[in-house]
Amino acid sequence: MRSDKFEEFLSKVISKVKSKEAQGLIRNELRNHLQALKQACQQKTFSKEDAEKKAIEEMGNPFTLGEDLNLLHRPKIDWVLIALFGMIAVISFLPLVNGANGLSNPFVRQTIWYTLASLILITLLFFDYRKLKKLWMLFYGIGLIIHVYTYFFGITINGAKCWVDLPGVVLYVPMITVFFFILSWAGIFNRINAITSKSKQGVISLLFWIPLLVYLLLPDFTIGFIYFTCITTMFVFSPVRKKIAIKLVAFNTIVTLSVVIIIISFFWRRVYNRVSLILNYSANGEMDIYHKVRETLSQAGWFGNGINSKLQVPNAHTDLVFPYLVNLFGWVFGILLCLILLVFMIRILLNGLKSKDSFGRLLVIGGGTLLIVPTILNIAMGLGLIPYISVSLPFISYGGSMLIVSTAMLGLILSIYRRKDIVEGTKVKK
């Protein structure tokens, strides 16, 4: 039974708390604390009425307490992360000066995309991400439907049917579907311990492999790798019980080995051609992309050749944006850019660790992986450390699909950070 004195005290405290989202959490925490104090006093032979009075006295002035709790539990905005996002946004326009040959109005298009992306970021920043927690089937269905539509009705560019032509815009679909699958798997892993039967665990494994199979059929091996890395990383950090984890890992390890064998068996010619492209010159005597990258970097110097450099680099505004920027502004700029991106990614992961909510942590881990893996692949490719693959540098490479997905994920991450002191911690049974 609730005490009228306690409720009156709590009402005074809550009157000083501005965040409506935090009011319920604070009321429950203080009510439990008051009950604990009351019980402690009753054990010391206090009467019920005296015990309630003593408990309230020990809590102090309700208005002062409310003001203190208001500061502690108010929504927070990670201005450092937003400032880094702004810096990266400015850098994204630099390759468009001379590196976007053949594009009409690239500055205008990039401005439109960034305006739309910023609106999405602001919207999701103030959106309560917890409303997405139970919609995992909806998100999985959306991702799968888009997948199937692209497979049958998409357009083929560079041998991969990964694009959908809409009025006025061509969308790169695989990255969009990964976004929806991350939302879905965050919901699944948040309730993974409730999936105890072998049949349901089998369904979970099937749900994991279906998107990967479609990525291979498109084919888009890079996005398939990104999807695989995102979901497995989320699983590692999920609150899954040890017994369930062992079963799922054992089964999916066998499937993984089988898939690798299938890829080697059916796609070995494609892999061989890709390696040959890197190691050899093209038929017309011109250097291939791999050698062009090396030439671009070798001519950079510490301070670059300037924004008006006439060096022509293929895909300088998309896949090879990093070596192109190094050539323009030098290795000093390249190192600085890597440091900015490193701080940006570390900041995202640290925000995930601060969240008390399991669903929020999983979203940050999945979203952070979605941003980190393409960043590492793009820079490694730009330095000539790995073969040339079609992968954009998040927030910097020209193009709307990657930018919208990356910014939407960043908006959710900022929303999770904003509520880190408001949401209740997830209780996990081991």
C-alpha positions in Angstrom: 0.0 0.0 0.0 1.3 3.4 -1.0 1.8 6.0 1.7 0.0 9.4 1.2 2.9 11.1 2.9 5.3 9.5 0.6 3.3 10.4 -2.5 3.0 14.0 -1.3 6.8 14.1 -0.9 7.3 12.6 -4.3 5.0 15.1 -6.0 7.0 17.9 -4.6 10.3 16.4 -5.8 8.8 15.6 -9.3 7.6 19.2 -9.6 11.2 20.3 -10.0 12.0 17.7 -12.7 11.4 19.1 -16.2 11.9 15.9 -18.2 8.6 13.9 -18.3 10.5 10.8 -19.4 12.6 11.0 -16.2 9.7 11.7 -13.8 8.5 8.1 -13.8 12.0 6.7 -13.3 12.7 9.1 -10.4 9.4 8.5 -8.7 9.9 4.7 -8.7 13.5 5.0 -7.5 12.6 7.4 -4.6 9.5 5.4 -3.7 11.6 2.2 -3.3 14.2 4.1 -1.3 11.6 5.6 1.0 10.1 2.1 1.6 13.5 0.8 2.4 14.1 3.6 4.9 10.7 3.0 6.4 11.3 -0.7 6.9 14.7 0.1 8.5 13.1 2.5 11.0 10.3 0.0 11.8 12.9 -2.6 12.7 14.1 -0.1 15.3 10.7 -0.2 17.0 9.4 3.0 15.3 5.7 3.1 14.7 4.4 3.1 11.1 3.6 6.8 11.2 6.9 7.7 12.8 8.9 5.5 10.4 7.3 7.3 7.5 8.1 10.7 9.0 11.7 9.7 9.8 12.2 8.3 6.2 11.0 11.6 4.7 13.3 13.6 7.0 16.3 11.6 6.0 15.6 12.4 2.3 15.9 16.1 3.0 14.2 19.1 1.3 12.0 17.7 -1.5 12.4 20.8 -3.7 16.2 20.8 -3.3 16.3 17.1 -4.0 14.1 17.6 -7.1 16.5 20.3 -8.5 19.5 18.0 -8.0 17.8 15.1 -9.7 16.6 17.4 -12.5 20.3 18.2 -13.3 21.3 14.5 -13.0 18.4 13.1 -15.1 17.9 15.7 -17.7 18.3 14.7 -21.4 21.8 15.2 -22.7 23.1 16.0 -26.1 26.6 14.9 -27.2 27.7 18.2 -28.7 31.2 16.8 -29.3 29.8 14.1 -31.6 27.6 16.7 -33.4 30.6 19.0 -33.8 32.7 16.1 -35.3 29.8 15.4 -37.6 29.8 19.0 -38.8 33.5 18.9 -39.4 33.2 15.8 -41.5 30.3 17.3 -43.4 32.4 20.2 -44.4 35.2 17.9 -45.6 32.8 15.9 -47.7 32.4 19.0 -50.1 36.2 19.2 -50.8 36.5 16.3 -53.3 33.7 17.8 -55.3 35.7 20.8 -56.4 37.6 18.9 -59.2 37.0 15.3 -58.3 33.4 14.9 -59.5 33.9 15.1 -63.2 30.9 14.2 -65.2 28.4 15.0 -62.5 26.0 17.9 -62.9 25.7 20.3 -59.9 27.5 18.0 -57.4 27.6 20.8 -54.8 23.9 21.4 -55.0 23.1 17.7 -54.9 25.4 17.2 -51.9 23.8 20.2 -50.1 20.3 18.7 -50.7 21.4 15.3 -49.4 23.1 16.8 -46.3 20.0 19.0 -45.6 17.8 16.0 -45.7 20.3 14.0 -43.6 20.4 16.8 -41.0 16.6 16.9 -40.7 16.6 13.1 -40.2 19.3 13.4 -37.6 17.4 16.0 -35.6 14.2 14.1 -35.9 15.7 10.9 -34.6 17.7 12.7 -31.9 14.4 13.7 -30.2 12.7 10.5 -31.1 12.3 7.9 -28.3 14.2 4.9 -29.7 12.5 2.6 -27.2 9.4 2.6 -29.4 11.3 0.5 -31.9 12.1 -2.3 -29.4 9.1 -4.5 -30.3 9.0 -3.8 -34.1 11.8 -6.2 -35.0 9.5 -8.3 -37.3 8.4 -5.2 -39.1 11.9 -4.0 -39.8 13.0 -7.5 -40.9 10.1 -7.7 -43.2 10.8 -4.3 -44.7 14.5 -5.2 -45.3 13.5 -8.5 -46.9 10.9 -7.0 -49.1 13.3 -4.3 -50.4 15.8 -7.1 -50.9 13.5 -9.2 -53.0 12.2 -6.2 -55.0 15.8 -5.2 -55.8 16.7 -8.7 -56.9 13.9 -8.9 -59.4 13.4 -5.2 -60.4 16.7 -3.5 -59.6 19.1 -2.1 -62.1 22.6 -3.5 -62.7 25.6 -1.4 -62.3 29.2 -2.8 -62.6 27.8 -6.4 -62.6 25.7 -6.1 -59.4 21.9 -5.6 -59.2 22.1 -3.4 -56.2 20.3 -0.2 -57.3 16.7 0.9 -57.6 15.8 3.7 -59.9 13.2 6.1 -58.4 11.9 9.4 -59.9 14.8 11.8 -59.6 17.1 9.5 -57.7 18.9 6.2 -57.8 19.3 4.4 -54.5 21.9 1.9 -53.4 19.7 -0.6 -51.7 22.0 -3.1 -49.8 23.2 -0.4 -47.3 19.5 0.6 -46.7 18.6 -3.0 -45.9 21.5 -3.4 -43.5 20.1 -0.5 -41.5 16.7 -2.2 -41.2 18.3 -5.5 -40.3 20.3 -3.9 -37.5 17.1 -2.5 -36.1 15.5 -5.9 -36.3 18.4 -7.8 -34.7 18.7 -5.4 -31.9 15.1 -6.3 -31.0 15.8 -10.0 -31.4 18.9 -10.1 -29.3 17.3 -8.0 -26.6 14.9 -10.9 -26.0 17.3 -13.7 -27.1 17.1 -15.5 -23.7 13.3 -16.0 -24.2 14.1 -18.2 -27.3 14.8 -21.5 -25.6 13.3 -24.1 -28.0 15.5 -25.7 -30.7 12.9 -24.9 -33.4 12.9 -21.2 -32.5 16.7 -21.1 -32.3 16.8 -22.7 -35.8 14.4 -20.0 -37.1 16.8 -17.4 -35.6 19.7 -18.9 -37.5 17.6 -19.0 -40.7 16.7 -15.3 -40.3 20.4 -14.5 -40.0 21.4 -16.3 -43.2 18.6 -15.3 -45.5 19.8 -11.7 -46.0 23.4 -12.8 -46.4 22.3 -15.2 -49.1 20.5 -12.4 -51.0 23.6 -10.2 -50.7 25.7 -13.0 -52.3 23.1 -13.4 -55.1 23.0 -9.7 -56.0 26.1 -10.0 -55.8 27.5 -7.6 -53.2 30.2 -9.3 -51.2 31.3 -6.1 -49.4 27.8 -5.4 -47.9 27.5 -9.1 -47.1 30.7 -8.9 -45.1 29.5 -5.7 -43.4 26.1 -7.3 -42.5 27.8 -10.4 -41.2 30.2 -8.3 -39.0 27.5 -6.1 -37.6 25.1 -8.9 -36.6 27.9 -11.1 -35.1 29.3 -8.2 -33.1 25.8 -7.4 -31.8 25.5 -11.1 -30.8 28.8 -11.0 -28.9 27.6 -8.1 -26.8 24.1 -9.3 -26.4 22.8 -10.5 -23.0 22.5 -14.1 -24.3 22.9 -16.9 -21.8 25.9 -19.1 -22.2 23.9 -22.3 -22.9 22.0 -20.6 -25.8 25.1 -18.9 -27.1 27.0 -22.2 -27.4 24.2 -23.8 -29.4 23.8 -20.9 -31.8 27.6 -20.5 -32.3 28.1 -24.2 -32.9 25.4 -24.4 -35.5 26.2 -21.2 -37.3 29.9 -22.0 -37.4 29.1 -25.1 -39.4 26.9 -23.1 -41.7 29.6 -20.4 -42.0 32.2 -22.9 -43.1 29.7 -24.4 -45.6 29.0 -20.9 -47.1 32.8 -20.2 -47.4 33.2 -23.5 -49.3 30.2 -22.6 -51.6 31.7 -19.1 -52.3 35.0 -20.6 -53.2 33.4 -23.2 -55.4 31.0 -21.0 -57.3 32.7 -17.6 -57.2 36.4 -18.4 -57.5 36.6 -17.0 -61.0 35.3 -13.6 -59.8 37.8 -13.6 -56.9 40.6 -14.6 -59.3 39.7 -11.8 -61.7 39.7 -9.3 -58.8 43.1 -10.3 -57.6 44.4 -10.2 -61.2 43.1 -6.7 -61.6 45.2 -5.6 -58.7 48.4 -7.3 -59.6 48.5 -6.7 -63.4 48.2 -3.9 -65.9 45.0 -3.5 -68.0 44.9 -4.6 -71.6 45.2 -1.1 -73.0 48.5 -0.4 -71.2 47.1 2.0 -68.6 47.7 1.4 -65.0 44.8 -0.2 -63.1 43.2 1.4 -60.1 45.6 -0.2 -57.6 48.6 1.4 -59.3 46.7 4.7 -59.7 46.1 4.8 -56.0 49.9 4.3 -55.4 50.7 7.1 -57.9 48.2 9.4 -56.2 49.6 8.9 -52.7 53.3 9.1 -53.9 52.7 12.5 -55.3 51.0 13.9 -52.2 53.8 15.0 -50.0 53.2 16.4 -46.5 51.1 19.3 -47.7 49.6 18.1 -51.0 49.2 19.6 -54.4 46.4 22.0 -53.6 42.7 22.1 -54.3 43.3 22.9 -58.0 45.4 19.8 -58.6 44.7 18.4 -62.1 45.5 14.8 -61.2 42.7 12.5 -62.4 41.7 9.8 -60.0 38.8 7.3 -60.8 36.0 7.5 -58.4 37.7 10.3 -56.5 34.4 11.5 -55.0 33.3 8.1 -53.9 35.3 5.0 -53.3 38.8 6.6 -53.6 38.0 9.8 -51.8 40.6 9.3 -49.1 43.7 9.0 -51.4 42.3 11.9 -53.5 42.1 14.1 -50.4 45.6 13.1 -49.4 46.8 14.1 -52.8 45.1 17.5 -52.6 46.0 18.4 -49.0 48.9 16.1 -48.1 49.6 13.5 -45.5 49.2 16.0 -42.7 45.6 16.4 -43.7 45.2 12.6 -44.2 46.5 11.8 -40.7 44.3 14.6 -39.2 41.3 13.1 -41.0 42.0 9.6 -39.7 42.3 11.1 -36.2 38.9 12.9 -36.5 37.3 9.7 -37.8 39.0 7.7 -35.0 37.7 10.0 -32.3 34.3 10.0 -33.9 34.0 6.2 -33.9 35.4 5.8 -30.4 32.9 8.4 -29.1 30.1 6.4 -30.6 31.2 3.2 -29.0 31.7 4.9 -25.6 28.2 6.3 -25.8 26.9 2.7 -26.2 28.7 1.5 -23.1 27.1 4.3 -21.1 23.5 3.2 -21.9 21.8 1.2 -19.2 19.3 -0.2 -21.7 20.2 -3.5 -23.4 18.3 -2.5 -26.6 20.0 0.8 -26.8 23.4 -0.7 -26.3 22.8 -3.2 -29.1 21.7 -0.5 -31.4 24.8 1.6 -30.7 27.1 -1.5 -31.2 25.4 -2.5 -34.4 25.2 1.1 -35.7 28.8 1.8 -34.7 30.0 -1.3 -36.5 28.0 -0.3 -39.6 30.0 3.0 -39.6 33.4 1.6 -38.5 33.7 -1.3 -40.9 33.2 0.7 -44.1 35.5 3.4 -42.8 38.3 0.9 -42.1 37.8 -0.9 -45.5 37.7 2.4 -47.5 40.9 3.8 -45.9 42.7 0.5 -46.1 41.7 0.3 -49.8 42.7 4.0 -50.3 46.2 3.2 -48.9 46.5 0.2 -51.2 46.5 -2.3 -48.2 43.6 -4.3 -49.6 42.1 -5.0 -53.0 39.9 -2.4 -54.7 36.3 -2.9 -53.5 33.3 -0.7 -54.0 32.8 0.8 -50.5 32.1 4.4 -49.6 33.7 6.4 -46.7 30.7 7.2 -44.4 29.7 10.9 -44.3 32.5 11.9 -46.8 31.9 10.0 -50.0 29.5 11.5 -52.5 26.1 9.8 -52.6 22.8 10.0 -50.8 22.1 6.4 -49.9 25.1 5.9 -47.7 24.8 9.4 -46.2 21.1 9.0 -45.2 21.7 5.6 -43.7 24.8 6.7 -41.8 23.1 9.9 -40.5 19.9 8.0 -39.5 22.1 5.6 -37.5 23.9 8.5 -35.9 20.6 10.1 -35.0 19.5 6.9 -33.2 22.9 6.8 -31.4 22.5 10.4 -30.2 18.9 9.6 -29.1 20.2 6.7 -27.0 22.9 8.9 -25.5 20.3 11.6 -24.8 18.3 9.2 -22.7 21.1 7.4 -21.0 20.2 8.9 -17.6 16.5 8.5 -18.1 15.9 4.9 -19.1 15.9 2.1 -16.5 18.6 -0.5 -16.7 17.8 -3.8 -18.3 17.7 -6.7 -15.9 19.3 -9.8 -17.4 18.9 -13.3 -15.9 22.0 -15.3 -16.3 
